[in-house]
């Protein structure tokens, strides 16, 4: 399940939404892997304790039929209709109908309904449907003007030729190498995505940066996912990063400190788009063996980058130790069989070194 930006991408590229969803599974997995590793390694380094087991939610609390069926059944409906070739609008409407029907069938059997009565159950369901319609209308009112403004900006860029000039600029630097062009496209996507919602930021990046990447020889889907990814990362990239402002306000902390912490925790996230540019198996392109190899090597690279940025693995790492992990990540980043072998061997050696060192520390007196 992806946001509205993916549906717009399907319209731009004139391909099925399901093709985009399947291609995005690998990048999404690497994104969450990088976030999980960054947060986990930082928590271990800072000595943060996990949530006590007695405060953890019990499986029965969220797997009870009256809660699980209305939650998962509509999602399964959306996925079914999308993969059957129906339009996203039809799939979304069908899932809404299924949600209302499942709530109407399941809620009367819940313990709360038995206490309140059937009439109260129907009244509560009608109230929830009405409130959902109101919230949907409010969300639409918020999104529509932003998309309209983004469309105006795109039209201005097209009419003035600024978008073409920027695209030509990115294309001209391709003589310096594809990496340079990708870096410029990434920076441009982040700048265009600052202080605007995901959908609007993607529309801007797709109009300005994506065409130049396609001209450089990247497949259209790869180029659009590349700029889409970096447009989203503008939310945590200083100086304009609304998510960091919100987090700093909630934590009562200095904005720049929170911004620096966000960058260190999500450092590995910034390299994921480059990985799926040079390793198309991450986007489910190629055979099964290619997909498994590319996702596996990319996961190892993300792990090495996360350790290098966090500076922790079974103990605090020195500058040299962090550099070694980043060097192993660089080898895994380079899409070549020999680099994969050398980088994988280097990472295994570094892991063995850290685990042996950690065991020696635990066995040492005091």
Residue pairs with C-beta under 8 A, 6 or more apart in sequence:
1 75
1 78
1 79
2 20
2 21
2 24
3 198
3 199
4 143
4 198
4 199
5 198
5 199
5 202
5 203
5 228
6 17
6 20
6 21
6 24
7 17
7 88
8 199
8 202
8 203
9 20
9 202
9 206
9 224
9 225
9 228
10 16
10 17
10 19
10 20
10 88
12 206
12 224
13 20
13 220
13 221
13 224
15 221
16 85
17 82
17 88
18 82
18 83
19 221
20 221
20 225
21 82
22 284
23 221
23 225
23 283
23 284
23 285
24 225
24 283
25 284
26 276
26 281
26 282
26 283
26 284
26 291
26 294
26 295
26 298
27 225
27 229
27 272
27 273
27 276
27 282
27 283
29 295
29 299
30 272
30 275
30 276
30 282
30 295
30 298
30 299
30 302
31 269
31 272
33 299
33 302
33 303
34 266
34 267
34 268
34 269
34 272
34 302
34 305
34 306
35 265
35 266
35 269
37 268
37 302
37 303
37 306
37 307
37 310
38 264
38 265
38 266
38 267
38 268
38 269
38 306
38 309
38 310
39 265
41 306
41 307
41 310
41 312
41 313
42 48
42 264
42 265
42 310
42 312
44 312
45 310
45 311
45 312
45 316
61 67
62 68
64 110
65 106
65 109
66 106
66 107
66 109
66 110
69 102
69 106
70 99
70 102
70 103
70 106
73 98
73 99
73 102
74 95
74 96
74 98
74 99
74 102
75 95
77 91
77 94
77 95
77 98
78 91
78 92
78 94
78 95
81 90
81 91
81 94
81 95
82 88
82 91
86 94
100 125
100 129
103 125
103 128
104 122
104 125
107 113
107 121
107 124
107 125
108 118
108 121
113 120
113 121
116 124
143 197
143 199
146 196
146 197
146 199
146 200
147 199
147 200
147 203
149 200
150 196
150 199
150 200
150 203
150 204
151 203
153 204
154 163
154 203
154 204
154 207
156 162
157 163
157 166
157 207
157 208
158 164
158 207
163 207
163 208
166 188
166 208
166 209
166 212
167 208
167 209
167 211
167 212
167 215
168 212
169 184
169 212
170 181
170 184
170 185
170 188
170 209
170 212
170 213
171 181
171 212
171 215
171 216
173 180
173 181
173 184
174 180
174 181
174 216
178 216
179 274
181 212
181 213
181 216
182 213
182 226
182 273
182 274
182 277
185 209
185 212
185 213
185 226
185 227
185 230
186 226
186 230
186 270
186 273
188 205
188 208
188 209
189 201
189 205
189 209
189 226
189 227
189 230
189 231
189 234
190 230
190 231
190 233
190 234
190 237
191 234
192 201
192 204
192 205
192 208
192 209
192 231
192 234
193 201
193 202
193 204
193 205
193 230
193 231
193 232
193 233
193 234
193 235
194 201
194 234
194 237
194 240
194 241
195 234
195 240
195 242
196 204
198 231
198 232
201 231
201 232
201 234
202 227
202 228
202 231
202 232
204 231
205 227
205 228
205 230
205 231
206 224
206 227
206 228
209 227
210 220
210 223
210 224
210 226
210 227
213 222
213 223
213 226
213 227
214 220
214 223
218 226
218 277
219 280
219 285
221 283
222 276
222 277
222 280
222 283
225 273
225 276
225 283
226 273
226 276
226 277
229 272
229 273
230 273
233 266
233 269
233 270
234 240
234 241
235 241
235 242
235 243
235 244
236 243
236 244
236 259
236 262
236 263
236 266
237 263
238 244
238 256
238 259
238 263
241 259
241 262
243 262
244 255
244 258
244 259
244 262
245 255
247 258
247 262
248 254
248 255
248 257
248 258
248 259
251 258
264 309
264 310
265 310
267 305
267 306
267 309
268 302
268 305
268 306
268 309
271 301
271 302
271 305
271 329
271 333
272 298
272 302
274 333
275 282
275 298
275 301
275 302
275 333
276 282
276 283
276 298
278 333
278 334
278 335
279 294
279 297
279 298
279 335
280 286
280 290
280 294
281 290
281 291
281 292
281 293
281 294
281 295
282 291
282 294
282 295
282 298
284 291
285 291
286 294
293 340
297 332
297 340
297 343
297 344
298 332
300 332
300 343
300 344
300 347
301 329
301 332
301 333
301 343
302 329
303 347
304 325
304 326
304 328
304 329
304 332
304 347
304 350
305 325
305 326
305 329
307 313
307 317
307 322
307 325
308 317
308 322
308 323
308 325
308 326
308 329
309 322
311 317
311 321
311 322
313 325
313 351
313 354
314 354
314 355
314 357
314 358
315 354
315 357
315 358
315 361
317 325
321 350
324 346
324 350
325 347
325 350
327 346
328 343
328 346
328 347
328 350
329 343
330 343
331 339
331 340
331 342
331 343
331 346
332 339
332 340
332 343
332 344
332 347
333 343
334 343
